[in-house]
């Protein structure tokens, strides 16, 4: 597929990393040095210029493009690029936005683009999923929340019942499948005879209740969370608050800017909003912030987010999540003891990348530093695997952990038959995703 990527920042870079081997990419950006570094690293063509300019898009070959991914940090520029592409070509147009108002306008049919991706909403969903399963390293939600993919670390404490046992003999939570084991940075097939070792990482596909049961078994000290404190009332903090409130959590928001705090209080009347810095220990004691089940730091400043997360941990908060702006900060947050670091740019890139896959792919997620992909893909009537029992499917290393059939999630066992029209939730190594799409 011929794809034009407008923007070579963190989102654009992630898109290029994921797609350059399978597709013809042309990357447009105003920064010539950034494009030069990108072209050295990957076999892509680059065009220096404004992607919201007609002549620049024509130089990039927009008339022959099949897909335009407008991924800059400027929503208005992305919209202009997409609208020009609609006039100049038959390319599908995907736009990144940081403004929820634009998203609402698109949903109401006022903006003529094929799809809009909101970093705030995708990040909020990711954070809410983590809080719902606090023992997981990462979670991804599929099929409108009916299916969860979660990464769990097996405790190094050998008292864990799973350690040393074989998967086929283990008492595993129902409605779940161990899709893969990561051991010492190597991938180990999750077969029945495979032993589970202390320190393994398990990638599990299952129902939300199964994911919570896995969390209780592998991280028994992590208590269920019902109340969350959010530091920062910006776009991401507000989106996280909305998502958590809709899921029934009690939410408190701490914001140092008086005007922003007042605006958040009017927008989110179900939340308690405090005009405070969060750095005042008297405030933290008075409001019993240490008694929160989780703290989310979303101030827009990586250094401040890291400090607030460590401070929250020091006063007794058991689970901390930091929102990072620079991907390099993820490792720093983890070294600093923050439980989870969430990168909004990665969440955005994942949603944009799926449009370069087979049109039957409804959703895509990347796991374990992009080593694995999870695809939600519809099975073709002429697929060679349609009509085959799960126990007879070829052993390729890819695992179908769940199906969506007639709108309902099904967690198949050996006698279940894969049917045409099923939506298969498949975990595969990223380099094999195109093979999986062709097979299904």
MIDORO-118063 format. One record per atom (N, C-alpha, C, O, CB): x, y, z. Coordinates in steps of 0.05 Angstrom, whole numbers, plus 5000, padded with zeros to 4 digits. Glycine has a CB too. Example, Ala and Ser with C-alpha at 12.3 -4.5 7.8 and 13.67 -1.06 7.14 Angstrom:
BEGIN
526448865156524649105156526449345156528549345169522649115181525749555142527349795143525850015157526850235161528249885114
//
This chain:
BEGIN
501749765000500050005000501850255000503850265013498150005024500950454985502450714984501250895005498850965003502350844955502850975025501851125048503451385051505951375051501950955074502051605055503351855061502951915091500651915100502252095044505151955105505052015134505752315137508052395130506951835150503952475146504452755151505252785180503652755198501952935144507852865185508852885212510852675219510252435217506552885232513252755226515452565232516252585261518552525268517852615214514352665279514852665307514652385320515052195306512952855322514052375345513952115359511851935347512251695343513452155389509452045341507351885330508051785302507851555295504652035329509051975285509851905258512151695258512051515242510852145243514051725276516251535278515151255285516051055274518251625299513351235304512150975311510750855288510950615283510251015335509251015273507850915249509950805229509550585218506251145236512050955224514050865205515350605214515750415198516251085201516050585239517350345250515550095245516549885239517850375280512950135248511049915246510449835217509849605211508549975260510650025198509549975171511649975149510949895127507550185165514050055154515950095132516649845117517249865093518450225142516549615129517349365115515149265096515749135076517949155136512649325102510449215087509249405067507749325049508249115106509849665069508549865053510550065042512750095051506450015070509650215021511250435010510450685024508150775022510750464979512350795040511751035056513051285045515351275037512650985085511551505046512651775040512051945065509751975072511451895014514152055077513752205102514152505096516152575084515752105124512352665105512452955101512753095128511353035147509853055086514653285129515053435154516553695147517953705127516653265175516253895163517654145160520554135168522154295159516254365175521253945185523953925196525653745178525453495179523853805225527453865163529153705144531053525159531553295150530753895126532053615182533953445197532553195208533652975207535253605220530153225217528653005228528152795205528352555209525953095240527452905182526952725159529452585150529452345142525752885135531752715151534252595144534952365162535752155153536552805144534552405188535052185207533151945202533951715204534652285236530652005195528651805189529451645164529151395164525851925186530351775144531051635119533551465122533851265108531351845096535351545140537651385145536851125159538050915154539651535162534851145177534150915193532250715178532350475183532751005218530650825160528650655146528550715116529250935107525850705159527650515101527450545072524850685065522950565057527650275058524750955069522451115064523251355048525551455050520951195090521351465032521851715018520951945035518951915050520451714990522252165034521552395051521152645034522352675013523652445073519352815043518853075029518853295051517253275070516053075014520553485048520653715067518653925059518754025036523553835068516853985077514854185071512454165090512353985107513954165042510554335085508154345102506054155090505154185068506954635103505353955106503453755097500653865093498953735080503253525116500154105103497554235098497554415074495854585070496654395123499554375057499854535032499454365008500554145006502754675031497854454989497154284966499554204950499853974941495154434948501454394945503754334929505554124942506653954929505354594923505754144968507353944983506153664980507553464976507654015013503553644983502253384980502453274952502853034948499253404988502353454932502653364905505453264900505953074886501953594885507453404912510253304910510553034923512152864913512153504923509052984944509152714957507752504941507952264948507952734985506252584921504752384904502052314915501352074915506452144902500652504926498052454938496052324919494352164927496852714950496252394893494252284874494451984871492551854863494652424847496751864879497051574877496951434904497151194905499751504863496551584925496551474952493951334958491751404947497051694973494051124974491650974983490851055011488551005019492150674981492751165026492151235054493851475062496251485055492750995073492551665076494051895088493651885118491351885127493052165076495851885132495751885162496852155170499352205169497451645174495152335179495952605188496452595218494552595234493752815180499052595225499752525253501252745268502452695289501452285253501152995258502653205272501253275298498953185303502853455254502453435315501253525340499253745336497953825355503453615360498953845312497154065306494653965292494753895269498554285288492453955307490053835296489053985272488153855253487853845318489254255271488354405248489854335223488754305202488454705254492554315226494154235203493453955193493353915168497154245210492953775211492153505203489453505188489153365168491853325228487653665197485053685184485253795156484053695137483053855200486854005153487254135126488553925107487753905084488954385128490653785117491953585100490053375091490053295068494253455116488253285109486353075103484353175083483553025064484952975128483353415086481353525068482453575040481153525020480153785079484953665039486353685013486553415000486153384976489053825016487353215015487652945005485052844993485052704973488752755026482852905006480152824996479652944969478352814952477952895016480553194964480053324939481953234917481353224893480253624942484353154925486453094906486852794900488252724881489053194916485452624915485952334911483552174922481552284932488552254926483851914920481851724931482851604957481751404967481151504911484951724969486151614993484351625017482851825020488851754999484351425033482951435059484551615077487051615077482751145071483151775093484451985109483951935139481651905148483452265101486151915154486051865183487452105197489752175190487451595190486152225216487052475228487452435258485752325272485152705222489752535267490252545296489252815306489753025294493352505303487852805329486953055341487553055371487452845384483953105336488053295382488353325410486053485422486153575445491053455417484053525406481753695413479153525411478353445390481553945396477953465434475553305435473253435419471553295409474753245464473253705418471153845403471253765373469153725361471454145406473653745362473853655334472753375331471453305311476753665325473353205351472352925349469252925349468052765334473352765373468053085365465153095366464053205340462053105330464153275389465353405328464453515303464653305281462853285264466053755295466753145281467052925262464852715265463652625245469852795264464352635290462252435295459552535285457852375277462152365324459052795287456552915278456452965248454453055238456053165293458652895234458652915205459453175193459153225169455952845195460553355209461353625199464153635188464753825173461153825222465753435193468553435183468853195163468352965171470653415206469753265139469853065118472452915118474152955100469353195091472852745138475152565139474152285146471952255157477352665160475752085140474751805144474751725174472951595183476451615129476851815188476951725216478651925232480652035221478151445219477951975257479452145275480251985299478751825310477852395283482752025308483851885331484452095352485952285347486451725324483452055376483952245398485952115418485451905429481352305413488252255421490252155440489152145468489751965483492752335439487552345475486452355502484552115508484851995529484852615506482752055489480851845494482351575495481751405512478651835473484151525476485651275476487251235501487451015513487451255451488551455510490151445535488351385559488951235577491651705539486051525560484151485582483251195584483051085606481751665579482651075561481750795561483950605571483450415586480850705533486450665562488750505571489050525601489450325615491250595556488950765612489350805641487050675656487550545677489551105647484650705647482350585661482650285662481950155682479750665648483550165640483949875639486049785659485749575672484749795611488149945662490249875681489249885710489849705726492650065678487650085715486650115743484649895749484449805772485250395746483149805729481249585734482649325739481549145752479349555710485149295729486649045733489449135744491349125728486948875707489649205769492149335779494549155779496849255782491649435806494248895778496548715778497848685751499948555748495748445788496648795730497648765702499748975696499549205704495348775682501748895680503649085669502449265648503149495645506148945658500649145632499249295611496649155604496448915608501149315585494749305595492249185586491349315560491949545555490049215608489849175545488549275521485649175520485148935526490049195494483849335512480949275512480049225484480649385466479349495526478549005479477448945453474548885456473448835477478948705440473148895432470348815431468648965451467048855466469948515435468949235451467449405469467649325499465749335514464449405461470049235506470649165534469948885541470348805564469049345551468948715523468348435529470848265531470848045543466448325508473048355518475548195518477848375527478048605518476148085489479448275545481848425554484348255547484448015550481748475584486448395538489048275535490748405557490948645560490348325507492048235574493548335596496248195598496447955592491948295623498248345606500948235611501348225641501048415656503148415598502147975651502547935679505347825683506347655668500447745691506747925704509247805712508747585733507347635752511148025724509947355728509747135748511647205771513947255766510446855735510647205796512347275819514847105821514746865814510747255845516947225830519447065834519246905860521046745866521847255835517146955875516646795899515546525891513446505879514546945918517046305897516346035888513845925901513045705895518645855892512746075920510245985933507846015914505645905920509746135959508146165892505946195873505345925861507145785851506746395850502745835862502045565853502745505824503145275816499145525856502945715807503545675779506445595774507045455755502845925763508245685791511045655787511845365788511245215807512645815807513145275766514044995765512044805753512744585745514844905792509544885751507444705740507244735710508344925698504844765753505844555698505444555669502744695663500744665678505544275657502644845641500244995635497844815632495644885641500645155609498144585620495944405615494744295641492444205640496744185597496244295662495344185688494544395708493644335730497444005699494944645701494544865720491544935721490044905702496145115712490745025745487945115749487845405741488345585758487045075779487245465716487245735706484445855707482545705706488345735677484246115709481646245709480046175684481246175662481946555712477446125687475846065663475746305644476246525652473045965671474846245619474546455599477146605595477146855592472346645607479446465595481946595589483946395577483646155581483146715615485846505562487946345549490646475553490846715550487246305519492646315561495346425561496346405532496746185521497246255580496646635519497246645491500246625486501146525464496246895479501846715505504746725500506146755527505146865546505446955480508646645528510346685551512946835541514146745521511146415565513647045555516147185549518047115572517547175595515747495546520346995565522246905585525046995577526046925556522146585588526247155595529047255589529147375561531147335547531047025592527147535555526947675529526547495505526747595482529447845526526047235510525447055488522546975489521246975510527246805489521446895466518646815464518446515467519746365452517346915438516846425486516446135491513446065484511646195496517146055520512945875467510145795461508745705486509845565502510145575439506245795488504645725512503145465507500645455505502545955519504645245505503444985501502844845527503844925548505244805483501144635526500244505550502544395566502444395591498344275542504644295554506844165568508944375578510844295591508243965551508544625572510444825579510344895609508144945619510045085563512644895622512744975650512745275653513745415635515244855664511545365674511545655681513745695702513845555722508845755692515545885697517745935715517446205728516246395717520345925699518546235752518646485766519946695748522146645737520046465794518746935746519847145730518847145701519447335687522847125730517346945693516146945666514147175664513147275684514746675660513747265640511547445634509447305617510047195596512547705620506947305626504847165612503047375598502347575610503146995631502447325573500547495558497947335557497847125544501547575530495847445569493347305573491147445557490947685558492547285603489447285544487047395531484647275546484447025549486947325500482747435555480547335570478347535575478547765565481447215596476347465590474247645597475247835619477247775632471747485607473948065623474748245645474848105672476648155688472948485646472847935678472847805704475247605706476447575727470247655709475947475684478247295684480847455689482547365703478347135658481047685676483447845679483747935709485947935719483348095661481548005721481648085750482447845767483947875786478948195759481547605760482247365775485247305771486647225790480547125767486247335747489147305742490747505760492747435771489847345712489747745761491047945777491147865807493247895820489648215774488947765817488847685845490747455851491847435872486047605853491047275831492747035835495747105833497347005849492146825815496447275814499247345809500247585825502647615829499747385780498347755833499147985849497148015872495648205874499148245831497147825891495147815912495248055931493348115945495447565929497548195931497648435949496348675937495948875951500648495956495748665911494448895897491448885903490048715893494948895867490549075920487649075927486049215905487049385891487249205954483449135902481849265882481749575887481749655910478949155882481549725866481650015868478850125862477450045843483650135848477950305880475350435875475450735875473550875867473450345896477750855884478051145883480751235872482751115879477551265911480751435856483151515841483451815844481551975843482951435811485951905847486752185847488252245821490052105814488452265872487452455807488752535782490052805787488652995794486652555759492652825782494053075783494153185755495453075737496953045795492753415751492653535724489953535712488753315709494653405706488853765705486153785694486253875665484454015656484453985711488353805651488553865622486853675606485053535617491453855613487453655580485853485562485953195571483953065572486853515534488353095577488552815584487452765612485952565615491552725583488052935631486852905658483852895657482552735670487853125676482653085641479753085639478652835626476652735635478953335623479952745605479052495592479252255610477452085610480652445566481452235625481652015645479452035665478251825673484452025658478852275675476752305695474052215684472652065698476552605704473452295660470852215647470651915645468651795652470552345620472851785635472751495632472451355658470951165660475351405618473851435679473751305705470951355718469851165729475951415723469951595716467251645727465151475714463351375727466651945724465351445687463451285673463650985681461650835678463851305643465950905691466250625700465650585729466050375740469150535694464750805743463950775770466050835791465550785815462950505774468350945784470351015803469751285816468451455804473151015790470751315841470651575854473251725845475451615847470551545885472951975836475152115825475552385838473652535843474752155794478052445845478852705855480952815836482752675828479952695884480753075829482553205811483953435825482653595838481053305785486653445822488253665834489453825812490953715795490453545853488954085812489854265790490854535802489354665816487654305769493354615796494354865807493355115794493355335806497354865805492355105770491355335756488455385763486755205759491655305725487755615775485155665786482955655764480855535768485055935800483555785741481555785720480955505709478655435704482455975697483155355705482755085695481254905715479654745708485454955688481954945741480554785762477554845762475954665765481754835789476955105760474155185760472655065735470354975737473855485760473955075712472754965688472254665691470154565683474555025663474254525702473954235705471654175725470253975721476554115715471454335745469254285765466554315752464654165759469554485788466254505733463754535719463254315698460954235694463554805706465454215686465154015665464753735678463353565666467654005648465853685701465753425714464553455742465953425762468553295715461953505744460753545771460753295788460453315813457853635768461153065776461352815792464052785806464252615824460752575775466052935798468652915810469053135831467653345830470852935788470853095850471653305869474253435857476153295852472253185898474153695853476353835841477654025862476154175875475453995816480254015864481754175884483654365869485154285851483254005904483554625877485554815866487954795885487954925906484355105864489954645877492354595894494554495876494054395854491754395917497054515886499354425870499754125873500854005854501854565879498854005894499453725899502153685912502853455920499353575874503753895916506353875928506353955958508353925972508354055913504054045967503754135995502953896012500753796009501654365997504753816030504153586046501853626065500453436072506653506063501453876073499053936090496453876074494653756085499054226100496453956049494153896032493853586029491653486031494354026005496053456023495853166019494853016044493252836042498653056012495653116068494652986093491753056097490152886104496353086117491053306093488353396099486253256081484153176090488053696094486953216056485153086037485552776036484352646020485453206009487452676052487952386054488552276026487452066019485552246066490252406012491052305985492452035987492151875970492852515971493851996009495251736013493351506015494151276012496851746037490751556020488751336021487551265995485851085993486651416040488351405973487251335946488251065937490450975945488151555926486650935921487450675910489550705888491250535884485150525900489450935874491350985852491551285848489751435854490450845826493851365838494351635830495251635801496951475792496551775848494051825785494851865757496052145755494852335763492351835738498552165745499852425742499752505713500952365696502752415753498352715707497852805679498053105677496253235666495052705669500253215686500553505687501553625660501353865656502453585708502553445642503753545617506753595619507953675600502453795609507953545643510753585647511853315658511153235680511253825667513653185643514652925651516052925678515552755695516552815630517753135683519153145708517253175732517553045752521153375708515253345729513353385750511653135754511053065777511553625744510853005732509252765735510852545750509752405767508552655707513452525744515052325758515252395788514852215804517852315745515752645794515952725822513352675837513352565859516753025825511152745825508552715839507952415843506752345864506252845823508652255823508151965826509751845849508851685865508751815800512351925851514051825872513051935899513151795919517051915868512252185900511152305924508652155933508352095957510452605920506952085914504451935921505151665933503951575952502751895896507151535921508051275931509151305959508651135976510151155913510551525965511751555991509751606013510351556036513751795990507351696006505251746027503251516028501251536042503852006022503851296014502251056017500450975994499050775997500551096040500451125972498751045949499950785937502250795929498551275928498350575934499550315926500050295896501550125887497750095934498650455879498850425850499050695837497250865840496350265840501250735822501750995810502050965779503350775770504251125822500751145765500951155735501851435727500651635735498251075722503851445710504851695700504351715670504951535655507751735707503451945661503152005632505752135623506552335634500652185626506952025602509552125593509152265566507652175549511651905591510652475562510652625536512852515518512352485494510952925541515152465529517452365514517752065518517951985541520052515521517751905497518051615501520451525517520351325531518151475474522551685516524951615532524251615562525551475577527251825526522251775570521551795598520351535609520351495634519652015602519451355592518151115602520050955619519350875641517250935578522550915610524550765625525250905651525750785672527050715609525351175650525951335674523751295695524351265719526351635667521251305687519051265705519150995718518750965742516351305691519750785702519850515713522150495732521850365753520250315690524450605726526750605744526150755770527150685791529250715731524450955768523751115791521650995809520951105830522751385782520650755801518750615818515850665811514050575825519150685846515250815789512550855781511450595769512850465753512351095760509150515776508150255768507750235738508450035725505550185782506550435726505950435697506450715685505650915697502950345692507850715663508150965647506650935621507050745606511151035642504851125616503151105592503951335573504151565580500151135599504451255548505251445527502951495508502351325492507751335511501651735509499451785492500051765462498351695446498352065498502551835455503251815426503151535416502351485394505951945422504051345433503851065425501050965422500350825403505350885445499351055441496450975439495251085413493650945400494851075463495951335406494951455381495951305356494451245338495751745380498551245356499751115333498450835329498050765306502851075337497950695350496650425347494050445332493450285314496250295375492450645339489850675326490150755297488450675280488150875341492150915290492550995263493750775246492950745222494351245262495450615257496850405242494850195232495350085211498850265260492750145246490949925238489649975211488849785198488749885259489550225202488350275176490150195153489250195130487650575174492650135159494450025138494249725136495349605118497350105144492749605154492349315154489949245136488649425124491849205182489448985134487148895119484649035128484249075153486848585122482749125110480349265119478649105138476949225152478749335095479048845140477448685159478548715187477148635206477548385151480848835191481948875218480549105231480749335223485048925216479049035253477349235266478949385287478249615293475049095279480949265299482549395320485249265321485649035312481149365348487249415331489949315332491249425358490649655366491649405307492849265371494449355394497149245392497649025382493049275421499149395402501949305403502749255432502149415449503749515389504149035436504948955463507948915464509348865444503448705472509048925489511848845495513748995476515248865461512148545492513649265477515449425460515049365431516949345416518349385468512549325423511749285395512649015383512548975359512849505377513448835401514348565390511848405381512048245362515848415412509648445395507148295388505048495379504948725387506248135412503248385362500848535355498448355362498448115359500848605325496348495370493748355374491848475353491448715352492648405403490748295337488948375315486048285322485648055331489848255288484248455316481348385317480448375288479948585276479648595334480348135276479948115247477647925240477347715254482548015234476047995220473747825212474747605194476247645175471648005197473847355199474647115184473147115157470647135157474046855200474547085135473347075109471846815104472546615116475547115087469746825088468346565081470246365067469846125071466046625063472146465052473946275037476546235052478446125040474446385010476746305077479146255093479645965095477845805100479046385121482145875092482845595094482545495123482445255127485745555085482245675142481845595170478945585178478345475199483345785188477145695162474345685169473345395168473945245150472645865148471745325189470745055191472644865206471944635209470144955165474944955214476944785227476544815258476145035268479844865219476644585272476544585301479144715312481244695300476144295312478844835335481144975346483444785353485744855350480345125372482744545361484844345367486444265342488744165345483644105381485244315319486544235294487844465279488944425257484544095276487644705290488944935277491944895276493044785295488145195291493344995255496244955254497645105277496845315285497345065227499844975287501345095309503445285296505645195288502744875326502845535295504645725282505845925301507546085293503145875261505045925326505946125345503946345349504146495369508546235337502046375330499846565333497546435348497046195343498946685306496146575364494046455381491446625379491546865382494946445411489246485373486646605374485546565402484846345410484646485352485546785417484746765446481846805451480846725472486346955461480446935432477546985435476347035408477647105389477147235454473746995407472147055383469947245391469047245414470946795370469047415372466647565376464647455355465047485331467047875373462547335365460547195348457847305354456847295377460646885351456547425334453847545338453947755360452047785376451747335345456247905362456448115381457248035409457548205426453948255382457647775414458347675440461047535440461647385422456147485450462647585461465247465463465047165469463447095487466947605484466647005456466746715460469646645465471446735451465546555436470146485486472946405492473146105485472445935501473646465522474246055461473945785450475745575463477945635473474645785421474745325463476345095472476744915447476044995425474844935494477944685452478944525430476844435410477444425386480144285440474344385419472244285400470844515386469244455367470244125416471244755394470044985380471045005352473344955346470545245396469245085333469945105305470045405297468245555304467844955287472145475283472445755273470445785249470545635230475345805264468745985251466746025230467246275213468446465223463946045243466346275188466446515172464846735186462646685196465446465143465846975186464447195198465147245227464547455238461547155196466447045240467447085267469547305267471047335248468646825279469547465288471747655293473747515311473147455335470747925305476047455301478147315316479947515330481047695316479647115298480347485356482347645370484847485371485047285386481347725400486847565356489247405351491747545362492147785356489647345321493347395377496047505385498047375367498147125364496647445415499847545355501947445337504347615340504247845349500947435308506647505333509047675332508647875309507547805288511647495327509548125314508848335295509748275267508348355248510248595304511948145264512948085237511247885222511447855197515847985238509447745236507647545223504847645219503147495211507647295240504247895226501447995225500347975197497947905194501348275236501848045177500848025149500147745141498247695127502848145130501747545151501247265145498647175158497047035146503647085155498247265183495747195197493347315182491247175179495847305226493547565173491247685159490647535134488347495127491947975152492747445119492247295095490947025101489146935086494847255079491746895122490746625129487746645137486246465132492346505152487046855151484246885160482447025140480047065145484247035187
//
